Amino acid sequence: MAKSASKTKQLTGLDWLRNRMETLGYNSLEVVAQEIGINRGNLYRYFSLETRPSVALLPDMCRALKSSPAEILKALEILGADDRL
């Protein structure tokens, strides 16, 4: 009997952010951006993988998104799925 692939692909980018927003009850990018202390456009550019945020934003992103630094860096495709900090 063949084993089924039980490992699901890790979400990244906007897919990860939308999933996280839904989990936390955020209803817009604007609200998340305000929680982080940045504008909505920059938040969108970070999670659409157009540009990378400053490392100085990481603590605020972790707080607002209730996620570890590694989880956010993986979502932003800065770290690979199997990389560790």
C-alpha positions as CSV (number, residue, x, y, z in Angstrom):
1,M,0.0,0.0,0.0
2,A,1.5,3.3,-1.0
3,K,1.9,6.1,1.5
4,S,-0.1,9.2,0.8
5,A,1.7,12.5,1.0
6,S,0.6,13.8,4.4
7,K,2.9,16.8,4.3
8,T,1.2,19.8,2.9
9,K,3.0,22.6,1.2
10,Q,3.9,25.4,3.5
11,L,2.1,28.7,2.7
12,T,4.2,31.7,1.8
13,G,3.7,35.3,0.8
14,L,0.2,36.7,0.5
15,D,-1.3,33.2,1.0
16,W,0.4,32.9,4.4
17,L,-0.6,36.5,5.4
18,R,-4.3,36.0,4.4
19,N,-4.4,32.7,6.3
20,R,-2.8,34.4,9.4
21,M,-5.2,37.3,9.2
22,E,-8.2,35.0,9.1
23,T,-6.9,33.0,12.1
24,L,-6.3,36.2,14.1
25,G,-9.6,38.0,13.0
26,Y,-8.0,40.8,11.0
27,N,-10.3,42.0,8.3
28,S,-8.0,44.1,6.2
29,L,-4.3,44.8,5.3
30,E,-4.8,48.3,6.6
31,V,-5.5,47.0,10.2
32,V,-2.5,44.7,10.1
33,A,-0.3,47.5,8.8
34,Q,-1.4,49.8,11.5
35,E,-0.7,47.2,14.1
36,I,2.9,46.8,12.7
37,G,3.3,50.6,12.3
38,I,3.8,50.6,8.5
39,N,1.6,51.5,5.6
40,R,-0.6,49.0,3.8
41,G,1.4,49.3,0.5
42,N,4.6,48.3,2.2
43,L,2.9,45.4,3.9
44,Y,1.5,44.2,0.6
45,R,5.0,44.5,-1.1
46,Y,6.6,42.5,1.6
47,F,4.1,39.6,1.4
48,S,3.8,39.7,-2.4
49,L,7.6,39.1,-2.3
50,E,8.4,42.3,-4.2
51,T,10.7,43.6,-1.5
52,R,12.0,42.6,1.8
53,P,11.3,44.4,5.1
54,S,14.0,45.8,7.4
55,V,15.1,43.5,10.1
56,A,14.0,46.2,12.5
57,L,10.4,45.5,11.6
58,L,10.6,41.8,12.6
59,P,9.7,42.3,16.3
60,D,6.6,44.3,15.4
61,M,5.6,41.8,12.7
62,C,5.9,39.0,15.2
63,R,3.8,40.8,17.8
64,A,1.0,41.8,15.3
65,L,0.9,38.4,13.6
66,K,1.5,36.4,16.7
67,S,4.2,34.4,15.0
68,S,7.8,33.5,15.6
69,P,10.6,35.2,13.6
70,A,11.4,32.0,11.8
71,E,7.7,31.6,10.7
72,I,7.6,35.1,9.3
73,L,10.9,34.8,7.6
74,K,9.8,31.5,6.0
75,A,6.5,33.2,4.9
76,L,8.6,36.0,3.3
77,E,10.7,33.3,1.6
78,I,13.9,34.7,3.3
79,L,14.4,31.3,5.1
80,G,13.6,28.0,3.4
81,A,11.0,25.7,4.7
82,D,13.6,23.5,6.4
83,D,15.9,26.3,7.6
84,R,16.2,27.2,11.3
85,L,17.3,30.3,13.1
